[in-house]
Amino acid sequence: MKTIGQAINSRAAAGLLVPVLAGVTGTARAAAGGAGHGDPFAGILLELALLILAAMVGRWAAGRLGQPSVLGELLIGVLIGNVLYAAGGPLAILIMHADLAGNIVRGVWDSGLSVAEVARGFMTPGQLQAGSAGAAVLAVLTGEGAPRYLLMSYGLWVFSNLGVILLLFMVGLESRVEEMLQVGYRALAVAVVGIAIPFALGYGASRLFLPAREPAVDLFVGATLAATSVGITARVFKDLGRTRTREARLILGAAVIDDILGLIILAVVTGIVTRGALEWGEVARITLVSGLFFGLLVGLGGRFMPMLTGFAARIERQHLTLLFPLFVAFMVAWAANRIGLATIVGAFAAGLIVNEEHFAAHRGADPVPIRILAPLEALFAPVFFILMGMQVNLAAFLDPDTLGLAAALVVVATLGKAIAGMVAGPGVDRLSVGIGMVPRGEVGLIFVSIGKGLGVVSGQVFSAVVIMVIVTTLITPLGLRWSLGRRKRES
């Protein structure tokens, strides 16, 4: 059974197949730019340069309209992705249909067959007919420049994941364990309600709109709506300088609990679908391991960090504030993934145990790691949001049936998380907490992708869920900006 972390790792495996595909497609020379002596990394440099320019334009446009910069990055990604996709851009096709391309590449890795053979093995003739997404992806993966485009998409994937990990690590650095514990019970309440209500509403909406489908479809739709992606919300709070507010701490605390509960729900739903029964052992394992991970990290991490920082200072003093925090962030993110949690949750937890006091005692080291790491986050975090925008296929909004189901899912997805915000308790803006829990982002996509891989989720349901993820991702920056601004004006 796949967990969230394993699903993310499978994308990494797909990216490592560039040399394999170079041999399978017989286009190794194309990987060098087609000239025989070109640097294959040059295409990635061009890609990164254009992404930086796009992020600058998106931020500028958002600033002119008085909106958070993340919204500009998302929308510029939507624009670029759809324009290039409509023009038949090979890289845009791979990005738009990343799950389909990833399945083909993983199939090549596992079987040693050619790209065409793998595609024909899991796609129907209708899915491969001219004009279909399958045919478009297959044309790119068997074309002359296949390794080059795969290498560029892999580079984009690396930059994107590095960006969101740095973003959550920075948010963790700006938070304190004591502050998180102060909202612990409230965060637990928000997370539990934010899981239960959207799951029930999503299950009901699926039953209403898809009465002829198997109940397993409704379970996966409900599980997808229960998920929360904190990357968008964290960036909005950071843009507005509100990461130390009680609302931000509540949402971040709830997001950590949400990820654990999401894993449990995924284990339950997958067990019912594949075996017809609950896997209580897996549920217990996830709960125990996740609790131990955070308990030990937060409880013991703060005690050992001064000693570890002192050891690192003896090895590297000049760049201590840059290198050691990154080491901690990447190691904890990796460890979180090993137990099935999302890497971004691990990165946030790592930020909680790294404090400025650890560096102040070491002469020659800048005691403010946030100031040192901010340029890295500013460089890579926008790539994550632009990539999310580039995966938005506006053509999905044109199918009436899909659009009707998607509209229902958007309504119940937003309503469910808004209700969760109502249990946040006094002294906080409960509407802002609810809005901050709304985006599903990449977590929702991973959930529904697992359902699709099991053959439970159809193309129509998948498209509707993707639209729901898109809309909840795009409306959150606008909603939070309005909600937090409203409270500021009232006070």
N, C-alpha and C positions, 0 to 999 in steps of 0.2 A: 504494500500500500504506500502511496506517495504522501509525504507530508508537504507543508508549505515550503520548508527549506529544501527538501529534495527536489521539488518542482523547479525551484530557482536554480539549483545546481545542475539540473538537466539542461538548462539553457547554456550554462557554462560549457558543458560537454559538447553542445552543438557548435559553439564557437571555436573549439579546439580542432575542428575537423578540416580546417582550411587546407593543410597539406594533403590530407586524404582525398579531398575532393579534387585537388589539383591533379592527382594521379588518376582518379576515376574518370574525370571528364577529359583528361588528356590535354589540359590547357595550362600546364605549369608555366609556360612562357608568359601567359597573360597575367599571371600573378606578379610579374616584374614590370607591369605596365605595358607589356606588348612590345618593348623595345629590346629585350634581351639583356640590358645592362641597367635598367631603371631600378630605383629603390622602391620596394613594395610599400614601405612606410610613408612614402611621399603622398599617396592618396589619403592616408589617415591625417597627415598634417594639413592637407587642403580641407578635409572634412572638419577638423577642429577649428581651423581659421574661419570657415563659413559659419559654424555654429556660434563662435564667439561674436561674429558680426550680427547674426540673427538675434542673439540674446541682447545685444546692445540696442538693436532697433526695437525689439519687443519691450524692453524696459523703458526706453524713451517714450514709446507710444502709450504705455500704461501710465507713466508719470504725467504725460500731457492730459490724460483723462482722469487723473486723480485716483488711479486704481493700484493695487499691489503689483509689484513687478512680476510676480509669479504668473499672474493672469496674462500679462503681455507675452511671457515666454511660452505659455501653453498655446495661446492663439496664434503666435507666429509659427509654432510647430504645426498646428492644424493647416495653416495657409501653405507653408512650404511642402508639407507632406502630400496634400491633395493636388497641388499644382504639378509637382513632379510625378505623382502617381498617374494623373490624367495624361501627362505627356509620355508615359511609358518608361519613366526612369527606372533602371534595374534596381538601384539601391532602395528607392522608395517602395518598390514592389516587395522586396524582402522585408522591409521594416513594417509595411502595412499588414503583411501576412506572416508575421514573425513566427507564430505558432505552427503554421503549415510548413514553412521552410525548416523550422527546427525539427519537426517530426521526420522530414525527409533526410536531413543531415544525420540525425541520430540513427535512422535506419541504415544509412550507408556505413556508419561506424560499427553497428552491431552485426550486420550481415555480410559486409564486403561486396554487396551487389552494387550495380550502377545506380545513378540517381533515377533514371527512367524506370528501372525495374522496381526500385523501392516505391516510387510514386504510384505505379500501377498496382502494387501489392495492397495498398491501404485506401486508395481512392477509386471511386467508381468511374466508368467511362464518362458519365455525365459531368462529374467533377473535373474531368480533364479535357472536356470539349473546348473548342476555340472560344475565346472571350471569357472563360471562367478564371477564377483566382488560381485554381490548381494549374491550369495551362500557363498562366503568366509566370508563376513561381518556377515551374518546370523549365520554361524557356530561359529564365535567368540562370538557373542552376546548371543547365547543360550548354549554356552559351559560351562564347570565347572568353569572356571576362569573368567567369564565375568565381574563381579563387580571389580575384581582386575585390569583387563586390562583397564576398563573404568576409574577407579580411577587414574591409571598411565597416561592415555591419557589426563585426566582432569588436572593433575599436570603439564604435559608438556605444555598444553594450557595456564595455569596460568603463568608459568615461561616465556613463549614466549611473551605473551602480556605485562607482567611487564617489560621485557627486552626492547621491542621497545618503550614503554612509557618513560622509563628512558633514552633511547638513544635520543629521540627527545627533552626531557626536558633538557638534557645536552647540546644539540646543541642550544637550546633557551637560556640557561645560557651564552653561549659563544657569543651570538649575542646581539645587542642593538636595541632598538626601533628606535632610531635616524638613525641607519645604514639601517634598513629595510625600513624606510620611504624615504630614499634617493633613493632607487630603486623601489619605489612604482609604478610609472607609467610604468616603464619598466617591472616590474613583472606582472602587469596587462596585458600588451601587449603580453608577453610570454605566460601567462595562457590562454588568449582568443584564440590566434593563435594555441596554443598547444591543445586546445579542439576542435576547429572548423576543422582544417586540418585533424587530425587523424580520427575524426568522419566521415568526407566526404570520406576519402580514405578507411576507414573500410567498410562503407556502399557500396562503389563501388566495392571493392574486393569481398564482400559477394554476391552482385548481379551477378558478373562475374562468380564466382565459384559455386554458388548455385542458378541458374536461376529459378529452379522449386519451390523454397521455398517461403513462405509468406514474404512480405516486413517487417513484424515484426521481423523476424530473422535478417535482415540486420540492422534494427534500434538498436537491442541489440548488435550486433557485433560492430557497429560504436560507441555505448556508451562505450563498454568495451575498445576499443582502445583509447578513449578520456581520460581515467583515468590515473592517475599518482600515483605511490607509492614512497614516498620520503625517506622511511627508508633505502633502499640500498644506495642511493646517499649520504644521510647524514652520513652514516657510512664510506663511502669511503673518503669523505672530512675530517672526523675526523681522520681517519687512517693516512692521508697525512698531517695533521696539517694545513688544508686550510679552516677551517670553518669561518674565518673572512674575506675571500676574497670576492670581489664583485660578482664573479660567484656563490659562495655558497649562499650569501644573495639573489641574484636574484632567484635562484632555490627554496629556502625555501619560499620566498615571493610568488612566482608563485604557489607553491604547496598548500599554504593556500587558495589562490583564486581558484585554480584548484578544491579543494575539494568542495567548495561552488558551483561552476559551474557544477561539476559532479553530485551533488545532484539535481540540477535543471534539468539537462539532464535526469537523472534517473526518476524524477517525470514526465517529459514530455513523455518519451518513454513508461513508465509503464501505464500512463493514456491513451495513444493512443492504446496500446495493449489490456488493460482490458475494456476500455469504448468507444474506437473508437473516442475519442476527447481529446483535451488538458485540463488539470486541472489548469487553470490560477490562481485560488485561492491558490493552493498548491505551485505553482511556486512563487507567490508573498510572501507567508508566509515564505518559505525557504530563499528568498533573504533578506527580512526585518529582520527576526530573526538572521540570520548569520551576517548581517551588524551591528546590534545592539550589538551582543555578542562581536565581536572583537572591535568595537568602544568603548564600555563601559569598556572592560577589559584593553585595551591598554591606553585609555584616563584617566581612573580613577584609574586603578590598581597601577600605579606608585605613585600616590599621597597618597593612603591609606596604601601601603606596609610598610613604616616606622612605622606608628602607630600600625599596626598589628604585625610587628616584635617586637616592644617594649612590646606589650602585651604578646606575646609568650615567650619573654625573662624573664618576671616575673614568668612564670609558669615553664619553663625548660630552664636553661641557659647553663648547661654543654653540652647538645647535641642539642642546638638550631640550629646549622648550618646543622645538619642532618635531624632532625624531621620536622622543620617548612617548609623548601623547599619541602619535600616530601608531606606534608599536602597540600600545595598550588598546587603542580603538580597533585595529585590525585583528588582534588576537582574540579579543572578547567577541567581536562580531563573528569570527570564525567559530569560536566555541559555541555561540548561540545557534549557529547553523548546524553544528554537529548534533545538537540535541533536538533539532527539528524546528527551532524558532527562526524568525526572519533575521537576517543579518543586521537590518536597520534597528531592530529592537536591542540587539547586542551592542551596537554602536552607541545608542542612547544611554544604555546602562553603563558603558565605559566612561562616558562623559560625566556621569554622576560621581565616580570615584576619583577623578582627576581634578585636583584643586590647585589654585594659584599658590597656596601656602607651601605646597610641596617643592616649588621651584625658587621661592623667595630666599631660602637659606643658602643657595648655591651661587657664589659670586661668579659673575660673567654670564649668567643665564637670565633671560628676560622672564620676569615672574608672571607674565600675562600670556598664557598659551593661546587665548582667544585671539589676541592681536596678531600673533604669528601665523595662526592657522587660517584666519579669515580670507586671505588672498586665494588659498587653495580651494576653499569652499565656494568663493565667488567665481572661480574659473570652472569648476566641474558641476556644481549643483544645477546650473541652468540647463546643462545637457540632459539631465534626467527629465526635466519638465518639457523641454523641446521634443524629446523622444516620445513622451506620452502624447503630446499633441500630434506628432507625425503618424501615430497609429490610429488616429481618428479618421475613419472613412465616411465622409459626408454622404456618400451614396446610400448608406444604410438608413438614412433618414427618409428615403423616398418610398420604401415599401410600406403600404398602409397597415397590413396585418402586424408586421414587425414593429412598426411605430406605435400601434395601439397597445401592444403588450409592453413595449419599452416605456410608454407614458405611464402606464399603471405601475410599473416597477419603480420609476422615478418618484412617483407620488408616495408610495408606501415606504420606499427607502429613505426619503427625506423625513416623512412623518415619524417613522420608527426611531430614528436618531434624535429628532426633536423632542420626542417624549422622554428619551433617556436623559436629556439635559434637564428635564423638570425635576429629577430626583437629586440634583447636584446640591441641594440644600441652600440655606440662606447665605447672604454675604457675597454671592457671585452672580454674574449675569448668566442665568440658566439658559436663555435663548442662544447666547454665544457658545456655550458649552455644547448644546445640541447641534448647532450648525457646524461646529468644529469637528464633530464626529461623523458628518455626512459623507465625505468622499470615500469611495471604495478603491479607486486607483488600481495599482498593480496587484494588490491582494485579492480583490474581487475577480480580476482576470485569471489569476492562478486557480482560484476555486473552480470557476466555470470551465477552465481548460481541463482540469482533472476530470470533471464530469463528462466533457466531450470526449476525452481520451478513453473513458470507460464505455462509450457508446450510449450514454444516458441522455446527454444534452444534444438536441438537434441543431442544425444550422440556424433556424429561425430563432430559437431560444438563445443561442449563443450571441447572435447579432443584437437581440433585444437587451441582453445583459450588458453587452459592450456599450450600447447607447446609454444605458443607465449609468455605467461607470463613467462615461464621458461627461454626461450632464452633471452628475454629482461632483465630479472633479472640477468642472468649470464654474459651477454656481457657488462653490464654497468660498473662494476668495472674495467674490462680490458680496455674498451674504455676511461673511465675517467683517468685512470693511464697514458695511452698513450697520451691523449690529453693535460693534464696538464703538463706532462713531456715534450711534444713537445714545448709548449709555453715557458717553463723554459729554454730549450736549445736554442731556438731562441733569447731569451732576453740576 
